[in-house]
Amino acid sequence: MSKHDMHHDGNVLDILRRLIGRCGLYCGACDIYRVFVDKKIDKQKKMGVFFKCRPEQVRCQGCQNLTPDDWCSGCKILACLKENSYMYCYECGKIENCGIYQELNGRYNNLPYKNLERLREVGEKKWLEEQMTRWHCPGCGEPIEYSTETCTQCGFNLTKIND
């Protein structure tokens, strides 16, 4: 766990719960979350150019801790979950045929769906523990992002562990 994930007061599980993406992604490995929380200003500027927005708009505090200024505040999946009173996408009987969800799932190589199945199976606490282990560099312990092939802190090759 990085020092950035622990800078709030309160129960650790309650603090980390904000990193459970309701679609099945682990927000702690999201590029946008990491750029904002780790204050990677140069990367935030590059992402702003890529996404054609102001750099300060590339910000997020986790799927369950969104503000109107956060990147995912207009997320179609979150809107659907709210409209249907679901906490997670796995609660919906239409997930297999949901175009919005399947587009996301395809972009991340079926990881969101596998994560939702695991979350349902083991619960939030165990799932968070697993995700935090998976998305921290085994070489130095720093948080890593979904798109990272080499740890930016220590140079560890992450391609084999992120399959």
N, C-alpha and C positions, 0 to 999 in steps of 0.2 A: 504494500500500500504506500502510495507516495505521500509526502508531507502535505501536498495540496489537497488530497482526499480527506485529510484529517484535521483541517484547520477550523472546523466548526465545533462548537460545544454540543454535547448531547450523546445519545446512544449511538454507537458505531453502526449498528444495523440500520437504524433509522436514517442516518446520514448517507450510508452507501445505497440504500434502497432507491434513491433518486437516480442511480446509474443503471437500474433495470429498465431497459428499453421495452416498452409495452408491446412492441412488435417482435421482440426476441433478440434484438441487438444489445450488446453490452455498451452502454454510453461511455464508459471509461476508456474504451479503445477507439472511440470516434475521433476522427481528425479535428472536427470543429470543436468538440468539447476539449480535447487536449490543447489545441491552439489557444483557446480562451483561458482555460484554467492554469496552464503552464506559462501563460503570457509570452508566447512565441510570436512576437510582433512582426518579424520579417516574414514568417510563414503566413501570418494572418493577412498581411498586405498582398502576398502572392495569391492567396485564396480569394481575396476580394477582387483582384483582377480577373482570375479564372471564372468566378461566379458573377462577374459584372455587377458588383455591389461595393459599398464602402467597406473598408477593412473592419470598422467597428461593428458592422452587421454580422461578421463571422464570429458568432458567440453562442454558447449554449452552456447550461449548468446541469444538464441531465434531463432525460425525458420526463421524469416525475417531479421536476423542480423548475418548470418553464415559466418565464415571464413573457409579456408581450414583445419584448425586444429580442428574445432568443430566436435562433435560427429556425428551429422546428415548431415555433408557435403556430404556424399555419399548416401543420402536417395533416394530410388527408386521413391517415390511419388513426391519429389521435382524435380527429373529429368524428370518425366512424365509431370508435370505441366509446366516446362520450355519448353520442347519439343513441347507442344501443346499451348503455350502462354496463359495459364490459371493462375489466381491468386489463386483460391481456387478450391478444388476438386468438389464442387457442380456445377461448371460451365460445367463439363464434363457430357455428356449424357450417358456415360458408367459406371458411378460410381456404380450402382447396381450390375454390373457383373464384376467389376474390382477385380481380385484376390488379388493384392497387398493391395488395400484399404480394402477389406473385411476381410483380415487377421488382419490388424490393428484394424478395427472396432470391430471384435470379441474379440480381446485381451482386449479391453477397454469397453466391455459390451454395445456396440452400442452408447457410448458417443460421439465419433467423428462425427458420422452421425447426431445425435440429435443437437450437437453443430453447425454443418454446416447449418442445417435448421434454427436454431435460428439466426445465424450470417446473413444469407441471409434475414431473416425476419426483424431484428431490426437494422442492420448495425454495423459497427466496434465499434463505441464509446459506444453504449448501451451494446453490447455484452461484451466488455472489463469490463465495470462497473459491470455487472452481474458475470463475471468470477472472478474478484478480490474479490467480496463479498463472493462468494461460496468457494474460495480456500484460505481464510484467517480464522484462528481460531476464532470462536465467543467468546471464553473465554478470549483470550489475544491479538488477532489481528495479530499474526505472520503468515507468509505464511505457507501453508501446501502442502504436495505432494499427488499425486494420490494414492499412496500406504499406506498412513498414516492412522492408525486407532485411534491413540491417539496423541494429540499434544505433541511434544517433549519439548516445553517450559513450558506449564502449566498443562499438563496431561488431558486436556479436551477430552472426548470420542467423536470421530468424526464419528463413524460408522453409526449413523443415518442420518447425514447430507450429507454424500458422496454417497447416493443411487441414 
